[in-house]
Amino acid sequence: WDSNDAQVVCRQLGFSTTNVVYRYYSYYGYGNGTIWLDYMYCGGSETKLIDCNHAYDIGVTYCGYIEMAGVFCPFGGGCTAGDIRLANFYTSSYGRSEGRVEVCHNNEWGTVCDNGWSYNDAKVACRQLGYDSTYFDYYSNSYFGNGSENIW
């Protein structure tokens, strides 16, 4: 696990790949559940972590929960049209699962206005971000702070 691997993770999440910091030995806490990847070998230019070389098949690992990988990704970076991310998020007991929804348009991040924002919209956003869409909540009125970019 090194800076090349961290760059790929940050790129995949829509963050800048400049000045990334890779963390190891469960810096952000011990994991639980299945460990899917071990011995990652990213070149740094891949778009998804799963595209990187890895020593073993997915699900075959020789890793313990005290060896969880982590990254610090600086805010900013490019994006792909239609991508969404959570900004101004905070780490809750559920992880990085709460924050202001932003969407990419014309390679630029912008805020989603909450006019008409509903349960169904939040469910789609959670699903797109890879979160469980069976239990969630939604907020309005700049609950997570005002955005500074365009409002798409």
Backbone torsions as a table, in degrees:
resi	resn	phi	psi	omega
1	TRP	NA	119.3	-177.9
2	ASP	-146.2	-169.8	-175.6
3	SER	-64.5	-29.8	176.3
4	ASN	-63.6	-43.1	178.0
5	ASP	-63.5	-43.2	-179.7
6	ALA	-63.6	-38.4	177.9
7	GLN	-59.7	-41.8	-179.8
8	VAL	-64.5	-44.3	179.2
9	VAL	-60.8	-47.2	-178.9
10	CYS	-63.3	-41.8	177.6
11	ARG	-61.0	-45.5	-178.8
12	GLN	-62.0	-32.9	-179.4
13	LEU	-86.3	-2.5	177.2
14	GLY	87.1	17.5	179.2
15	PHE	-101.9	169.9	177.1
16	SER	-64.9	149.2	176.5
17	THR	-103.7	5.5	177.3
18	THR	-89.1	134.0	177.7
19	ASN	61.2	35.5	174.7
20	VAL	-69.9	155.2	176.9
21	VAL	-125.3	123.9	176.4
22	TYR	-92.9	143.8	-179.3
23	ARG	-124.3	150.6	178.5
24	TYR	-142.7	-178.2	-176.0
25	TYR	52.6	45.1	173.0
26	SER	55.3	41.8	179.7
27	TYR	-51.1	-38.4	-178.5
28	TYR	-96.7	10.8	178.2
29	GLY	116.2	160.5	-179.8
30	TYR	-76.5	143.3	177.8
31	GLY	-85.2	179.0	172.1
32	ASN	-150.9	166.0	-176.5
33	GLY	84.8	-165.8	-176.0
34	THR	-74.9	136.8	171.7
35	ILE	-93.3	118.2	-173.1
36	TRP	-93.5	-33.9	-173.4
37	LEU	-128.2	144.5	-179.4
38	ASP	-146.0	149.0	179.5
39	TYR	51.6	69.4	179.8
40	MET	-82.2	142.9	178.3
41	TYR	-135.3	77.9	178.6
42	CYS	-87.3	145.9	174.4
43	GLY	-82.6	-20.9	179.6
44	GLY	108.1	-14.5	-177.9
45	SER	-105.7	-4.1	-180.0
46	GLU	-64.1	153.9	179.9
47	THR	-92.0	-21.2	179.9
48	LYS	-136.4	144.5	179.7
49	LEU	-58.6	-37.1	-178.0
50	ILE	-65.6	-18.7	178.5
51	ASP	-80.4	-11.8	-179.5
52	CYS	-75.6	154.8	173.7
53	ASN	-68.2	145.1	174.7
54	HIS	-143.9	148.4	-171.1
55	ALA	-67.8	-30.3	-174.5
56	TYR	-125.7	162.8	174.6
57	ASP	-60.9	155.5	177.8
58	ILE	-58.7	128.8	-179.2
59	GLY	93.6	-12.6	176.0
60	VAL	-100.4	111.6	-177.2
61	THR	-139.0	160.4	173.9
62	TYR	-127.3	55.1	-170.6
63	CYS	-132.3	142.6	175.8
64	GLY	-107.7	170.3	-177.0
65	TYR	-68.6	-10.3	175.2
66	ILE	-86.3	1.8	-177.3
67	GLU	-117.3	33.6	-177.7
68	MET	-75.5	135.9	179.3
69	ALA	-81.3	153.1	177.3
70	GLY	-149.4	164.8	177.9
71	VAL	-142.7	152.8	166.2
72	PHE	-113.6	120.3	-178.7
73	CYS	-110.6	122.0	174.8
74	PRO	-64.3	146.8	179.0
75	PHE	-67.7	151.3	-179.7
76	GLY	108.8	-169.7	178.6
77	GLY	106.2	169.1	-179.0
78	GLY	-75.7	175.3	179.9
79	CYS	-157.1	167.6	178.7
80	THR	-110.7	137.0	-177.8
81	ALA	-49.4	129.9	178.8
82	GLY	93.9	-15.1	176.0
83	ASP	-62.7	149.2	171.4
84	ILE	-126.6	159.7	176.7
85	ARG	-150.2	166.5	174.1
86	LEU	-102.4	126.4	177.4
87	ALA	-113.5	156.8	179.9
88	ASN	56.6	31.8	-178.3
89	PHE	-78.3	164.5	171.1
90	TYR	-132.6	154.4	-178.9
91	THR	-83.9	117.3	178.1
92	SER	-107.1	-174.5	178.0
93	SER	-64.7	-14.4	177.9
94	TYR	-96.1	2.6	-177.4
95	GLY	91.6	-157.9	-179.1
96	ARG	-79.0	71.2	-173.3
97	SER	-119.3	5.7	-178.6
98	GLU	-133.5	135.4	176.8
99	GLY	170.4	178.2	178.7
100	ARG	-74.7	132.2	-179.5
101	VAL	-80.2	128.9	173.8
102	GLU	-124.0	150.5	-178.1
103	VAL	-127.0	148.6	178.1
104	CYS	-92.9	131.0	176.3
105	HIS	-144.5	130.5	-178.2
106	ASN	53.8	42.0	179.3
107	ASN	60.0	30.3	-178.2
108	GLU	-139.1	135.6	177.6
109	TRP	-79.9	141.5	176.1
110	GLY	-146.4	161.7	-177.1
111	THR	-82.1	148.4	174.1
112	VAL	-97.0	123.1	179.2
113	CYS	-70.6	145.7	-177.0
114	ASP	-89.8	6.5	174.6
115	ASN	-61.1	116.0	-179.5
116	GLY	82.5	-1.2	-179.6
117	TRP	-62.6	128.5	-173.1
118	SER	-137.6	179.9	176.1
119	TYR	-51.6	-47.3	-177.8
120	ASN	-65.1	-38.6	178.2
121	ASP	-63.9	-44.2	179.2
122	ALA	-62.8	-38.3	179.4
123	LYS	-63.0	-42.7	178.3
124	VAL	-64.3	-44.4	-180.0
125	ALA	-61.1	-45.2	178.7
126	CYS	-60.7	-43.7	179.3
127	ARG	-62.7	-44.7	-179.4
128	GLN	-63.1	-33.9	179.7
129	LEU	-82.1	-4.1	177.1
130	GLY	88.3	13.4	178.2
131	TYR	-90.3	160.7	175.7
132	ASP	-64.0	123.5	-177.8
133	SER	-99.7	17.2	176.5
134	THR	-93.4	-25.9	176.7
135	TYR	-131.5	116.2	179.8
136	PHE	-163.0	172.9	176.9
137	ASP	-140.0	167.3	176.7
138	TYR	-137.1	153.1	-174.3
139	TYR	-129.7	162.9	177.1
140	SER	-143.5	-171.3	178.2
141	ASN	56.3	44.7	176.7
142	SER	54.6	39.1	-178.7
143	TYR	-52.6	-37.2	-179.3
144	PHE	-102.4	21.6	177.2
145	GLY	95.9	158.0	178.1
146	ASN	-74.7	143.7	173.6
147	GLY	-77.6	160.5	178.9
148	SER	-113.4	-10.2	179.1
149	GLU	-93.7	-172.4	176.9
150	ASN	-58.6	156.0	170.4
151	ILE	-103.9	113.3	-178.0
152	TRP	-90.1	NA	NA
